[in-house]
């Protein structure tokens, strides 16, 4: 093609037809520019297709991750609800000793000793600077604030872990046989089942009971008993309020992701 254009230019120059040569030269430039624009447009379309393909793959990955996060978060909420119910029942025993059912005390105590921790599956969109792949601005905003919303939940969890390890468990160890509490925890108690990664695995472990009989009167007579049990209730309720807000955020993210995938 370039040889043909060169031959035509030379022929026009030899014939001294300058005007036609100039017109032809302009036309040739125009064709070259059009060709360049077409090539750029084709490259742009190809790039857009590749970027959209990458976005769809990212959306599908995000859908799997946030679905998993929702399941895990629901487990933690369920654990804290169990902690709250158990604590309230123990407080009822504290307030009225006639309600005490001795065999149930250590089961309720065991339910209050767990420390639910939400450990979400996280993507590297933000840290790797790949958030631009998400074209939906509403979804992009939700994803950009996700980490800070998780922190609000984990802060409450960390606070309870500290109280549990440093205050609550030492108090229980002083006034109640811990072996009995652990025995109750591992004898098929629902909270332990929730903690396990494999939900279908049966958890039944007989570690025996202590030869020391718990003194329930002394245990419930301690001023710290009602203080610590009310702390369990407060910590569980507050963490669950934060978790419920996070749960709503996850549902909104999943709805936006599903809408985007449906459009494609």
C-alpha positions as CSV (number, residue, x, y, z in Angstrom):
1,X,0.0,0.0,0.0
2,X,2.7,2.6,0.8
3,X,4.4,1.8,-2.6
4,X,1.1,2.6,-4.4
5,X,0.7,5.9,-2.6
6,X,4.4,6.8,-3.4
7,X,3.9,5.9,-7.1
8,X,0.8,8.1,-7.3
9,X,2.6,11.0,-5.7
10,X,5.6,10.7,-8.1
11,X,3.3,10.6,-11.1
12,X,1.4,13.7,-10.0
13,X,4.7,15.6,-9.4
14,X,6.1,14.6,-12.8
15,X,2.9,15.9,-14.5
16,X,3.2,19.1,-12.6
17,X,-0.3,18.8,-11.2
18,X,0.4,20.5,-7.8
19,X,-3.2,21.1,-6.8
20,X,-4.2,17.5,-7.3
21,X,-1.0,16.5,-5.5
22,X,-1.9,18.6,-2.5
23,X,-5.5,17.3,-2.5
24,X,-4.2,13.8,-2.7
25,X,-1.7,14.4,0.1
26,X,-4.4,15.7,2.4
27,X,-6.5,12.7,1.5
28,X,-3.6,10.4,2.3
29,X,-3.1,12.1,5.7
30,X,-6.8,11.8,6.4
31,X,-6.7,8.1,5.7
32,X,-3.7,7.6,7.9
33,X,-5.4,9.5,10.7
34,X,-8.6,7.5,10.3
35,X,-6.6,4.3,10.4
36,X,-4.9,5.3,13.6
37,X,-8.2,6.3,15.2
38,X,-9.7,3.0,14.2
39,X,-6.8,1.1,15.6
40,X,-7.0,3.1,18.9
41,X,-10.7,2.5,19.1
42,X,-10.2,-1.3,18.6
43,X,-7.5,-1.3,21.3
44,X,-9.8,0.6,23.6
45,X,-12.7,-1.8,23.0
46,X,-10.4,-4.7,23.7
47,X,-9.1,-3.1,26.9
48,X,-12.6,-2.4,28.0
49,X,-13.6,-6.1,27.4
50,X,-10.6,-7.3,29.3
51,X,-11.3,-4.9,32.2
52,X,-15.0,-5.9,32.3
53,X,-14.0,-9.6,32.3
54,X,-11.6,-8.9,35.2
55,X,-14.4,-7.0,37.0
56,X,-16.8,-9.9,36.7
57,X,-14.2,-12.3,38.0
58,X,-13.6,-10.0,40.9
59,X,-17.3,-9.7,41.6
60,X,-17.7,-13.4,41.6
61,X,-14.8,-13.7,44.1
62,X,-16.3,-11.0,46.3
63,X,-19.7,-12.7,46.3
64,X,-18.1,-16.0,47.5
65,X,-16.1,-14.1,50.2
66,X,-18.9,-12.0,51.6
67,X,-21.3,-15.0,51.5
68,X,-18.7,-16.8,53.7
69,X,-18.4,-13.8,55.9
70,X,-22.1,-13.6,56.4
71,X,-22.3,-17.3,57.5
72,X,-19.4,-16.8,59.9
73,X,-20.8,-13.6,61.3
74,X,-24.2,-15.3,62.0
75,X,-22.3,-18.0,63.9
76,X,-20.7,-15.3,66.1
77,X,-24.0,-13.6,66.7
78,X,-25.6,-16.9,67.7
79,X,-22.8,-17.6,70.2
80,X,-23.2,-14.2,71.8
81,X,-27.0,-14.7,72.0
82,X,-26.3,-18.0,73.8
83,X,-23.9,-16.1,76.2
84,X,-26.5,-13.5,76.9
85,X,-29.3,-16.1,77.7
86,X,-26.9,-18.1,79.9
87,X,-25.8,-15.0,81.8
88,X,-29.3,-13.8,82.4
89,X,-30.3,-17.2,83.7
90,X,-27.3,-17.2,86.1
91,X,-28.3,-13.7,87.2
92,X,-31.7,-15.1,88.0
93,X,-30.1,-17.8,90.1
94,X,-28.1,-15.1,91.9
95,X,-31.2,-13.0,92.6
96,X,-33.4,-16.0,93.7
97,X,-31.6,-19.1,95.0
98,X,-34.8,-21.1,94.9
99,X,-34.6,-21.1,91.1
100,X,-31.2,-22.8,91.0
101,X,-31.0,-26.1,89.1
102,X,-27.5,-27.4,90.2
103,X,-26.9,-29.5,87.1
104,X,-27.6,-26.6,84.8
105,X,-25.2,-24.1,86.5
106,X,-22.0,-25.3,84.9
107,X,-23.6,-25.6,81.5
108,X,-24.7,-21.9,81.7
109,X,-21.2,-20.9,83.0
110,X,-19.6,-22.8,80.1
111,X,-21.7,-20.9,77.6
112,X,-20.4,-17.6,79.1
113,X,-16.7,-18.4,78.9
114,X,-16.3,-18.4,75.1
115,X,-14.8,-15.5,73.1
116,X,-16.4,-15.3,69.7
117,X,-14.1,-13.6,67.2
118,X,-15.1,-12.6,63.7
119,X,-12.2,-13.2,61.2
120,X,-13.6,-12.3,57.8
121,X,-12.2,-13.4,54.4
122,X,-10.6,-10.2,53.0
123,X,-9.8,-9.3,49.5
124,X,-6.8,-7.2,48.3
125,X,-8.8,-4.8,46.2
126,X,-8.0,-1.8,48.4
127,X,-4.5,-2.7,49.5
128,X,-3.4,-3.6,46.0
129,X,-5.0,-0.5,44.5
130,X,-7.5,-2.6,42.4
131,X,-10.7,-0.9,43.6
132,X,-10.9,0.8,40.2
133,X,-12.0,-2.5,38.8
134,X,-15.4,-2.0,40.4
135,X,-17.4,0.3,38.1
136,X,-20.5,0.5,40.4
137,X,-19.8,3.6,42.6
138,X,-22.2,2.6,45.3
139,X,-20.5,-0.8,45.6
140,X,-17.1,0.8,45.5
141,X,-18.0,3.1,48.4
142,X,-19.3,0.1,50.5
143,X,-16.1,-1.9,49.9
144,X,-13.9,1.1,50.8
145,X,-15.6,1.4,54.2
146,X,-15.7,-2.3,54.9
147,X,-12.4,-2.5,56.8
148,X,-13.4,0.3,59.2
149,X,-16.8,-1.4,59.9
150,X,-15.1,-4.7,60.7
151,X,-12.8,-2.9,63.2
152,X,-15.9,-1.7,65.1
153,X,-16.8,-5.3,65.8
154,X,-13.3,-6.7,66.4
155,X,-12.6,-3.9,68.9
156,X,-15.5,-5.1,71.1
157,X,-14.3,-8.7,70.7
158,X,-10.8,-7.9,71.8
159,X,-12.2,-6.0,74.8
160,X,-14.2,-9.0,75.9
161,X,-11.2,-11.4,75.4
162,X,-9.2,-9.3,77.8
163,X,-11.9,-9.3,80.5
164,X,-12.5,-13.0,80.0
165,X,-8.9,-14.0,80.3
166,X,-7.8,-11.5,83.0
167,X,-10.8,-11.2,85.2
168,X,-13.7,-13.5,84.5
169,X,-11.8,-16.8,84.2
170,X,-9.6,-16.2,87.2
171,X,-12.7,-15.5,89.2
172,X,-14.4,-18.7,88.1
173,X,-11.2,-20.7,88.8
174,X,-11.3,-19.4,92.4
175,X,-14.9,-20.3,93.1
176,X,-15.9,-23.1,90.7
177,X,-14.1,-26.3,89.6
178,X,-12.9,-25.4,86.1
179,X,-12.7,-29.1,85.1
180,X,-16.5,-29.3,85.5
181,X,-16.9,-26.2,83.2
182,X,-14.6,-27.7,80.6
183,X,-16.4,-31.0,80.8
184,X,-19.7,-29.3,80.2
185,X,-18.2,-27.4,77.3
186,X,-16.9,-30.5,75.5
187,X,-19.8,-32.8,76.1
188,X,-21.6,-31.7,73.0
189,X,-22.4,-28.1,74.1
190,X,-23.8,-26.0,71.2
191,X,-21.3,-23.2,71.6
192,X,-18.3,-25.4,70.9
193,X,-20.0,-26.9,67.9
194,X,-20.4,-23.4,66.5
195,X,-16.7,-22.7,67.0
196,X,-15.6,-25.8,65.0
197,X,-14.6,-25.2,61.4
198,X,-16.2,-28.5,60.4
199,X,-19.8,-28.0,61.5
200,X,-20.7,-31.6,60.8
201,X,-18.1,-33.0,63.1
202,X,-19.4,-34.3,66.4
203,X,-17.7,-32.9,69.5
204,X,-18.2,-35.2,72.4
205,X,-15.2,-35.5,74.8
206,X,-15.5,-36.9,78.3
207,X,-12.8,-35.3,80.5
208,X,-14.4,-36.3,83.7
209,X,-15.5,-34.2,86.6
210,X,-13.6,-32.7,89.6
211,X,-13.7,-34.5,92.9
212,X,-14.4,-31.0,94.4
213,X,-18.1,-30.3,94.6
214,X,-18.9,-26.7,93.7
215,X,-20.2,-24.5,96.5
216,X,-23.1,-22.8,94.7
217,X,-24.1,-20.8,97.7
218,X,-20.6,-19.3,98.0
219,X,-20.3,-18.8,94.3
220,X,-23.6,-16.9,93.9
221,X,-23.0,-14.9,97.2
222,X,-19.9,-13.2,95.8
223,X,-20.5,-9.6,94.8
224,X,-18.3,-10.1,91.7
225,X,-20.7,-12.8,90.5
226,X,-23.4,-10.4,89.4
227,X,-20.9,-7.8,88.3
228,X,-19.1,-10.2,86.0
229,X,-22.3,-11.8,84.7
230,X,-23.8,-8.4,83.9
231,X,-20.5,-7.6,82.1
232,X,-20.9,-10.7,80.0
233,X,-24.4,-9.6,79.0
234,X,-23.3,-6.0,78.3
235,X,-20.3,-7.1,76.2
236,X,-22.3,-9.7,74.2
237,X,-25.2,-7.3,73.5
238,X,-22.9,-4.4,72.4
239,X,-20.8,-6.7,70.2
240,X,-24.0,-8.1,68.6
241,X,-25.4,-4.6,67.9
242,X,-22.2,-3.8,66.0
243,X,-22.3,-7.2,64.3
244,X,-25.9,-6.6,63.2
245,X,-24.9,-3.3,61.6
246,X,-22.1,-5.1,59.9
247,X,-24.4,-7.9,58.8
248,X,-26.7,-5.3,57.1
249,X,-23.7,-3.9,55.3
250,X,-22.7,-7.4,54.0
251,X,-26.3,-7.9,52.8
252,X,-26.2,-4.6,50.9
253,X,-22.8,-5.5,49.4
254,X,-24.1,-8.8,48.2
255,X,-27.2,-7.2,46.7
256,X,-25.1,-4.8,44.7
257,X,-22.8,-7.6,43.6
258,X,-25.7,-9.7,42.5
259,X,-27.3,-6.8,40.6
260,X,-24.0,-6.2,38.7
261,X,-23.6,-9.8,37.8
262,X,-27.2,-10.1,36.7
263,X,-26.7,-7.2,34.3
264,X,-23.9,-9.1,32.7
